[in-house]
Amino acid sequence: MEEFLRFVLGRLVEFPDEVFLTKTESPGAVVFYAAMRKSDVPKIIGKGGHTIQALRTLLNASAQRHGLKANLEIVE
């Protein structure tokens, strides 16, 4: 899951070297926190939040294969 998220985020932003991904795990759930340049945040969120919603959906689908729930949060 984490490798997938790093790959996709790196392709969406202008400065992929400045994307920092951390995660918090609890029983049955994983929350990923993505920090990046302020100028790259709108590229991740997308128009009307469609891009980040799609990322969350794909991430959660991948997590369900492992019996987990996953979420993605943007840290500013």
C-alpha contacts under 8 A as a table, 3 or more apart, distances in Angstrom:
res1	aa1	res2	aa2	distance
1	M	4	F	5.19
1	M	5	L	6.22
1	M	59	L	6.70
1	M	62	S	6.56
1	M	63	A	7.03
2	E	5	L	5.09
2	E	6	R	6.15
3	E	6	R	5.12
3	E	7	F	6.13
4	F	7	F	5.14
4	F	8	V	6.25
5	L	8	V	5.28
5	L	9	L	5.99
5	L	59	L	7.56
6	R	9	L	5.31
6	R	10	G	5.91
6	R	21	L	7.40
7	F	10	G	5.23
7	F	11	R	6.42
8	V	11	R	5.22
8	V	12	L	6.39
9	L	12	L	5.18
9	L	13	V	6.35
9	L	16	P	7.36
9	L	19	V	7.62
9	L	44	I	7.34
10	G	13	V	5.77
10	G	15	F	7.65
10	G	16	P	4.52
10	G	17	D	7.70
10	G	19	V	7.22
11	R	14	E	7.98
11	R	16	P	7.15
12	L	43	K	6.52
12	L	44	I	6.65
13	V	16	P	5.80
13	V	40	D	5.45
13	V	43	K	6.37
13	V	44	I	7.21
14	E	40	D	6.50
15	F	18	E	5.67
15	F	19	V	7.30
15	F	37	R	7.72
15	F	40	D	7.55
16	P	19	V	5.51
18	E	36	M	5.73
18	E	37	R	6.88
19	V	34	A	6.77
19	V	35	A	5.73
19	V	36	M	4.64
19	V	37	R	7.58
20	F	34	A	5.71
20	F	35	A	5.08
20	F	36	M	6.40
21	L	32	F	6.76
21	L	33	Y	5.68
21	L	34	A	4.66
21	L	35	A	6.47
22	T	32	F	5.74
22	T	33	Y	5.22
22	T	34	A	6.64
23	K	30	V	6.76
23	K	31	V	5.51
23	K	32	F	4.33
23	K	33	Y	5.95
24	T	30	V	5.78
24	T	31	V	5.24
24	T	32	F	6.53
25	E	29	A	6.03
25	E	30	V	4.56
25	E	31	V	6.51
26	S	29	A	5.29
26	S	30	V	6.31
28	G	67	G	6.89
28	G	68	L	4.71
28	G	69	K	6.23
29	A	68	L	5.17
29	A	69	K	4.59
29	A	70	A	5.68
30	V	68	L	7.16
30	V	69	K	6.25
30	V	70	A	4.74
30	V	71	N	6.56
31	V	70	A	5.60
31	V	71	N	4.82
31	V	72	L	5.93
31	V	73	E	7.36
32	F	70	A	7.56
32	F	71	N	6.13
32	F	72	L	4.82
32	F	73	E	6.15
33	Y	72	L	6.00
33	Y	73	E	4.88
33	Y	74	I	5.80
33	Y	75	V	6.26
34	A	72	L	7.38
34	A	73	E	6.27
34	A	74	I	4.98
34	A	75	V	5.75
35	A	74	I	6.17
35	A	75	V	4.91
35	A	76	E	6.30
36	M	40	D	6.55
36	M	41	V	6.89
36	M	75	V	7.62
36	M	76	E	7.35
37	R	40	D	5.35
37	R	41	V	6.75
38	K	41	V	5.37
38	K	42	P	7.91
38	K	76	E	7.05
39	S	42	P	6.82
39	S	43	K	7.99
40	D	43	K	5.37
40	D	44	I	6.77
41	V	44	I	5.28
41	V	45	I	6.30
41	V	74	I	7.79
42	P	45	I	5.01
42	P	46	G	5.77
43	K	46	G	5.31
43	K	51	T	7.99
44	I	51	T	6.16
44	I	52	I	5.87
45	I	48	G	7.61
45	I	49	G	4.92
45	I	50	H	6.84
45	I	51	T	5.44
45	I	52	I	4.81
45	I	53	Q	7.90
46	G	49	G	5.06
46	G	50	H	5.61
46	G	51	T	4.77
46	G	52	I	6.69
47	K	50	H	5.96
47	K	51	T	7.24
49	G	52	I	5.68
49	G	53	Q	6.13
50	H	53	Q	5.13
50	H	54	A	6.12
51	T	54	A	5.16
51	T	55	L	6.29
52	I	55	L	4.96
52	I	56	R	6.11
53	Q	56	R	5.07
53	Q	57	T	6.16
54	A	57	T	5.05
54	A	58	L	6.25
55	L	58	L	5.23
55	L	59	L	6.01
55	L	72	L	7.94
56	R	59	L	5.03
56	R	60	N	5.96
56	R	70	A	7.69
56	R	71	N	6.07
56	R	72	L	6.03
57	T	60	N	5.18
57	T	61	A	6.13
58	L	61	A	5.08
58	L	62	S	6.24
59	L	62	S	5.17
59	L	63	A	6.18
59	L	70	A	6.36
59	L	71	N	7.20
59	L	72	L	8.00
60	N	63	A	4.92
60	N	64	Q	6.12
60	N	68	L	7.95
60	N	69	K	5.86
60	N	70	A	4.96
60	N	71	N	6.77
61	A	64	Q	5.22
61	A	65	R	6.85
62	S	65	R	5.51
62	S	66	H	7.32
63	A	66	H	5.32
63	A	67	G	6.43
63	A	68	L	4.98
63	A	69	K	5.64
63	A	70	A	5.92
64	Q	67	G	4.72
64	Q	68	L	5.08
64	Q	69	K	6.14
65	R	68	L	7.41
